[in-house]
Amino acid sequence: MTVKIVVFAGSARKDSLNKKLARVAAESVRAAGATATFVDLADYPIPLYDGDLEARDGLPVNARKLKDLFIAHQGLLIVSPENNASISSLLKNTLDWISRQDGKESGLVPYQGKVAAIAGASPGALGGLRGLTHLRAILQNLRVLVLSEQFALDHADAAFDADGKLKDAKHLSAISALAKRLVDVSAKLAS
């Protein structure tokens, strides 16, 4: 069985540093022998969560599509921007909508039995590290096994070349090691 990993950034911005790191991470997942499905959240617009909207219209179509992607994969590699020492509102909204019950299907179904690796990129000196603490707590609450390893890319505004590749071999080695660990743990749990 080939392990399948969903890779995405919690940013919809076209030139997002986190999206660049997510693309590098997807390549690292593939290099580790797994299938990587790169998801750009800009392609899945979802309204802000609103209980009245949910009661009236049910789960938005794009939330259902993302939920189905999560269900079809064994692991998640999430690259999170840091906004005010936490995760982006886009990422939180996405995780919240995916966790909603849909008919008789529990909202935890897309998260149960999943393994996640988390990373972040920031122009600052901490690389988004403070936001990763919140992301870890949210995912653990959803019953996702979050790897203890993580990667925070500091000074990310100078970390990529014109082709979106990481300039520093140590950074590439770190994200590759995280991806390999995710693939290895996901494979063990899926067998």
Legacy VTK file of the C-alpha trace (Angstrom):
# vtk DataFile Version 3.0
C-alpha trace
ASCII
DATASET POLYDATA
POINTS 191 float
0.000 0.000 0.000
1.337 3.418 -0.950
0.847 5.992 1.780
-1.064 9.098 0.734
-0.415 12.464 2.387
-2.400 15.688 2.002
-0.020 18.675 2.007
-1.295 22.228 2.352
-0.553 25.647 3.775
-2.910 27.662 5.926
-2.633 30.562 3.495
-4.424 31.389 0.265
-2.025 34.180 -0.720
-0.420 33.556 -4.112
3.153 34.277 -2.993
2.769 32.870 0.519
6.024 31.743 2.126
4.092 28.927 3.785
2.696 27.798 0.445
6.252 27.739 -0.938
7.356 25.584 1.989
4.325 23.323 1.505
5.322 22.743 -2.126
8.852 21.800 -1.016
7.317 19.519 1.626
5.124 17.815 -0.992
8.235 17.030 -3.043
9.885 15.671 0.100
6.880 13.413 0.736
7.181 12.077 -2.809
10.931 11.552 -2.363
10.114 9.518 0.764
8.043 7.136 -1.374
4.517 8.344 -0.687
1.851 10.025 -2.774
1.542 13.725 -1.965
-1.652 15.575 -2.791
-0.860 19.290 -2.708
-3.930 21.348 -1.846
-4.105 25.094 -2.375
-6.815 26.449 -0.075
-7.368 29.290 -2.560
-9.003 26.635 -4.773
-11.467 25.713 -1.985
-13.133 28.918 -0.769
-15.330 28.295 2.264
-17.439 30.864 4.125
-16.590 31.715 7.711
-18.097 29.119 10.006
-21.584 30.155 11.081
-23.923 27.759 12.870
-26.992 29.379 11.303
-25.476 29.001 7.819
-24.689 25.368 8.570
-28.220 24.703 9.856
-29.743 26.318 6.767
-27.421 25.040 4.014
-25.450 22.166 5.507
-21.777 21.604 4.844
-20.384 23.834 2.059
-19.409 21.951 -1.106
-15.705 22.817 -0.784
-15.636 21.740 2.858
-17.081 18.386 1.762
-14.421 18.075 -0.952
-11.660 18.739 1.581
-13.254 16.351 4.053
-13.244 13.621 1.389
-9.575 14.332 0.629
-8.678 14.004 4.308
-10.605 10.731 4.568
-8.826 9.281 1.507
-5.335 9.989 2.887
-3.396 8.507 5.798
-1.518 11.652 6.782
-1.501 15.420 6.794
1.425 17.774 6.394
0.262 21.247 7.350
2.385 24.358 6.926
0.938 27.099 9.065
1.439 30.832 8.929
1.635 32.575 12.295
-0.867 35.358 12.837
-0.684 37.157 16.182
1.137 34.190 17.774
-1.483 31.698 16.576
-2.634 30.027 13.363
-4.278 31.850 10.480
-8.031 32.354 10.505
-8.154 30.544 7.138
-6.544 27.431 8.604
-8.756 27.451 11.699
-11.887 27.934 9.596
-10.864 25.081 7.280
-10.190 22.671 10.148
-13.456 23.703 11.822
-15.645 23.148 8.748
-14.015 19.781 8.026
-14.758 18.724 11.610
-18.504 19.338 11.315
-20.880 16.407 11.336
-22.333 15.724 7.897
-25.540 13.759 8.093
-24.771 10.718 10.249
-21.021 10.964 9.610
-19.140 12.185 12.677
-17.029 15.275 12.208
-14.071 13.329 13.588
-14.047 10.834 10.692
-11.596 12.866 8.543
-9.183 13.075 11.488
-9.423 9.649 13.134
-6.375 7.475 12.626
-4.502 10.297 10.894
-0.907 11.296 11.499
0.149 14.903 11.018
3.411 16.723 10.646
3.400 20.463 11.177
5.670 23.196 9.919
5.673 26.950 9.583
7.501 29.706 7.765
7.895 33.324 8.773
10.125 36.283 7.953
10.729 36.562 11.712
13.341 34.875 13.851
11.023 32.171 15.241
9.747 30.837 11.911
6.125 30.689 13.027
6.948 28.521 16.031
4.388 30.104 18.374
1.519 29.287 16.023
2.584 25.641 15.759
1.801 25.157 19.461
-1.822 26.118 18.803
-2.034 23.994 15.665
-0.715 20.981 17.575
-3.345 21.448 20.302
-6.198 21.788 17.789
-5.169 18.672 15.857
-4.696 16.629 19.029
-8.163 17.671 20.173
-9.470 16.304 16.847
-7.726 12.981 17.690
-4.910 13.383 15.177
-1.553 11.888 16.144
0.816 14.848 15.713
4.482 13.995 15.352
6.718 15.432 18.061
9.081 16.628 15.323
8.209 19.882 13.572
9.936 22.455 11.382
9.931 26.243 11.736
11.606 28.139 8.885
12.878 31.478 10.152
13.771 34.398 7.855
11.678 32.655 5.207
11.513 35.804 3.094
15.141 35.107 2.103
15.035 31.292 2.214
13.757 30.503 -1.299
15.349 30.937 -4.702
13.482 32.226 -7.778
12.179 28.702 -8.502
10.726 28.261 -5.008
13.467 25.890 -3.848
15.075 26.219 -0.440
18.515 27.805 -0.706
19.964 26.239 2.454
20.689 22.497 2.335
20.116 22.262 6.112
16.576 23.578 5.695
15.873 21.114 2.903
17.305 18.310 5.008
15.062 19.271 7.942
11.815 19.387 5.942
12.806 16.169 4.145
13.418 14.412 7.469
10.028 15.565 8.743
8.314 14.325 5.583
10.092 10.958 5.779
9.109 10.539 9.427
5.486 11.312 8.541
5.503 8.781 5.728
7.132 6.111 7.916
4.722 6.550 10.841
1.692 6.762 8.535
2.741 3.530 6.811
3.152 1.712 10.120
-0.248 2.812 11.380
-1.972 1.993 8.089
-0.654 -1.584 7.975
LINES 1 192
191 0 1 2 3 4 5 6 7 8 9 10 11 12 13 14 15 16 17 18 19 20 21 22 23 24 25 26 27 28 29 30 31 32 33 34 35 36 37 38 39 40 41 42 43 44 45 46 47 48 49 50 51 52 53 54 55 56 57 58 59 60 61 62 63 64 65 66 67 68 69 70 71 72 73 74 75 76 77 78 79 80 81 82 83 84 85 86 87 88 89 90 91 92 93 94 95 96 97 98 99 100 101 102 103 104 105 106 107 108 109 110 111 112 113 114 115 116 117 118 119 120 121 122 123 124 125 126 127 128 129 130 131 132 133 134 135 136 137 138 139 140 141 142 143 144 145 146 147 148 149 150 151 152 153 154 155 156 157 158 159 160 161 162 163 164 165 166 167 168 169 170 171 172 173 174 175 176 177 178 179 180 181 182 183 184 185 186 187 188 189 190
